[in-house]
Amino acid sequence: MFSVVKPLLLYGVTSVHAGSGSDLGVVDLPIQREQHTGYPKIEGSSLKGAIRAHVSSLVEEDAKVEAVFGSELAANNESSVAGAVSFSDARILLFPIRSMRGVFAYITCPHVLQRFNQELETFAPDYPLLPVPEPNTISASALLVGNSEKIVLEEYTYDVQVDQTTQQLAEQLEAIIFTTATGKGRLANRLVVLPDDDFSDFVQLSTEVNARTKIDPETGTVKEGGLWYEENLPPESVLYSFVFFGESRMDQDKPFVSVEEIVSYLEDDQVFSPVFQLGGNSTIGRGMIRRIWFPKEEI
């Protein structure tokens, strides 16, 4: 059904709240997470809905939008038509953590990198795989504390080594994510590969949790029941998804005659601009995401 698959990287310009609904725990409004790993994610339905809303705000060709994303149920009870594209859940690739040196670090782990490579081999085998370094390695000495071979992330100290494979991974990802001169060194000097369990702890315990309030306009104080805690993915988080392209399912008046036309349509910056909004709290600047098509040629 899907003849073209393209990997997509998602870079959080601001914090992102892709919510999972209310919860009875300490955090009233947690983010979406994988059940078996606890890693943050953005569900494919949330991602597709946000991108559809974004594209619809930029273009006027309703027939093309419906061919790509699917048509809604008509008022006369005609059956809806499924879209030509599908999105996988967006999974975490890099997670930002406060560092004693270098301000912050991007962390990842062998499990995350191996899973990304496995999905590439499964869905898009023509794309280059990422290097998978050993844990407790860093890409550059900028994160080292003094003259030691230690780094401090949050309140935890790690013995690490500067590693060539980690440098290669950092440079490769930096060339994809930060393409301008201002991005030089932004990732290449900050990448840390942690053991799988340590990475899991950080992505579960080091997200942003913000107190939100609703003010009573008459009293000027917090309205009764108007205090809640909300979880967000921190800015500069990097996730990845896969976009599956197929033929248009419309029986007549097809705006696209081939899958390649649909791919070109969604790759057009005038249709799907490089920055879009996802999740809640758009009016306070949350959820701004930069989308990056993963290149087919190794950089």
N, C-alpha and C positions, 0 to 999 in steps of 0.2 A: 504493500500500500504506500509506503514511504520510500522514495527512490533517492532522495538527497538528504544527508544529515550534516549539520554544521554545528560545531561547538561554539558556545557563547560564554564569555567571561563577564561578570557583573561586579563592578567596583563601586562600593558605597561612598559617594561623595559626602553625604551626611549620614547620621544614624538612621537606621531603618527599623520600622516596627511592622513586620509581617506577622500579624497576631494569630493566635490559635483559639481566641475566645477567652472568657473569664475562667479563673481558677480559684480553688479554695486555699492555696498555699500562701506564702508570704507575698509573692508577686501576684497582683490581681489580674494583670493582663500580660501573660508571658508570650514569647515569640514561638514560632513554629519550630519543632525539633523532630529529628528522627527518633523513632521509638526504640530501636535496638542499640543505637550509639549515643544518643543524647546530643549529637551534633546539631547546630543550627541549620535550618534549611528554609527555602521558600518554595511552597508547593507549586507544582506546574500550573494548576488552575489559577492561583493568585498571580503568577507571572504572566500567563496568557491574558488574563483579564486586564492587568495593568497596561500591557503593551497594546492590546486592542483599543483601550480607552485613549491611550496616547496617540496612536495612529489615527483614530477617528477624529481627534482634535486638530490634526494637521492637514488632512486631505478631505476632499468632498466627494470622492468616488465611492458612494455607499456600496455599489455592486462589487467593487474590488475588495473592499474591507470584508464584506460578507463572504466572498469567495475564499479569502485567506483565513478568516477566523471563524466562519460559520454564521448562518442567519438565525435570527431570533424567531420565536414562534409568532406567526402572523395573527392578526386580530380575527381573521376569518377561519381560524383553526387549521390552516394549512400546516403540514408538517415542516419542521425546520430542517435545514441542510447543514451537515457537519462541515467544518472548515478543512482547508488543505494543509494546515500546519498544526503541529503538536509540540508541546514543550515538556521536557522532563523536569522533575524537581531540581531546583538549584541547590547544589551542595557546597559546603565550605571548602575552600582551597587554601587561603591565607587568612590569618586572624591577627589583628594588631594587639600588642601587649605593652604596657608601660615598662621601660627599661631604665636602669640607673644611668647608663651611658647611651648616647645616641637618641635620647628622648623616648623612642619606642622601637619595638622590633616587630617584624612579621614572623609569625610562627606557623609551622606546618609539621607534618610527621610522615614517616614512611607509609603508614596505612592509607592516609589521605592521597598521597601521590600515587601509590600502587593502584588504588581504586580508580583514580582519574585515568591512569594509563589503561586499566582493564576496560573501562567504559569506552575509551577511544578505540581500542582494539575491537570491541564488540560493535559499536555503532559507526565509527568513522576510521576504519583501518588505514586510510590514505594519509592521515595526519601524523606528524611526528610525536613520539612519546617524550615525556619529561624525564630528566635524570632523577634517580631516587637515591639521595645520599644516606649515609649512616646517621643515626640519631646522635645528639650532643655535638653537632657540628654547626659552624657559622660561616657566613660568606665573606666577612671582613673583620678586621681587628677593631673597628670603630666601636663595637659594643663591649669590648673587654674592659674590665675594671682595673685601672692602674697597669702595672707590669705583669699581672697574673694572667692565667688562662681561665678566667672565670667571668661569667656574666650574671647580672641580677635582674630577674624579671618579676615584677610585682615585689613580693618579699622573699622570693626563692632564688637561691644561688645554684648555678650549674657550672661544672667543669666541662669546658668545651675546647674544640680545636678548629682553627680555620682550615677549611677543607676545599679542595679543588672542585669536587663534584657539586658541592653546595654553592660555590662561586658560579659554576656553569649554570646551575638551575636559576640562581638569582639574576644573572645577566640575561638569560633567555626570557624570563618572565618580565623583567624590567623593560626589555625591548618591545614586548607586546603591550604591556599595560601603560607605560609612561613613554610616549612617543616623541615628546617635545624636549627641548634643551633643559627646561626647568625640572624635568623628571630625572635627570641624570644622577645616579647614586641613590635615588630615593628608596629603591628596593635592594640594589646590589650591595649596599653597605649595612642592610638591616635584617637579612634573612637568617632565621634560626630553625634548625630541624631538631625537634624534641622527640623523646620516646613517645610512643602512641598513647600510653596511659596519662602522661603529663599533659599532652595536647588535649586529651579528652577532658581533663580537669579544668584547664584554662577556659575552653570554649563553653563549659557548663557554668563556671563560677565567676567569670570575668567579663560578662556582658554588662552593658549599662542598665542600671535600674534607677528610674527617675520617679520622684514623688510628683504627682499632678493634683491640682486642686481646682475646685469650681467655687467662685466667689458669689455670695449672695449680694445682688446689687443694692438691696435695701440696707443691709447691715455693714457691708464692706468687709465682712469676714468670711471664712470658709463655710460654705453651705453644709448643712447636716448631711452626712453621707457623701460629701463632695471631695473626699481625699482618697486617692488610690495610687497604687504603685504599678509602673509600666516598664516592661523590659524592652530593650532595643539592641540590635546589632550595632557595634560601635562604628564610627566613620572609618573608612579605609579597609573594611573587610572585603575580601575577594571571594566570590562564589563562581560556580560554573554550572551551565545547563547545556542541554542538547536540543536543537531545533530540528524537527523532522518535517520534511517537505514532501507532499504528495500531489496528485492531480486534483484539480477542482472537481467537486462533486455536483456542481450545478448542471442540470440536464440541458438547459437552453440559455441563450444569451451569455455564454461564458466570457468573462472579461479576460481570462488567461487561456492560452491554447497549449501551454507546456509547463512543466515543473520549473524549468529554467527561468521562465518569465516571473513566476511567483518568487523564486529566490532573488532575482534582480530587483523586484518590487520591494521586498522587505530589507534588502541591503541598501536601498536608496536613502541617504541621509535626510532628504526632504520628506520621506514617508515615515521612516523610523529614525528619528534624530538621535545623536550619540548620547544624550542625557534624557532620562524620563523619570517619572515619579511612581513609586510603588509603596503600598502599605498605607497605614493611617497617619494622621497628623500632618497632612500636606499643607495646611494653613500656617503651621509653625515651622516649615522648612524641613520636615523629616522626609525620608524616603527618596532622596535624590540619588539616582543610580546612573553610572556611566556604563554603557554597553560596549563591549569590544569583541569583534569576531575573531576567534582563534585562527591564526594563519595556517595555511596548508603547507607552507614551506618552512623548514627549520630556520630559526633566526640565530 
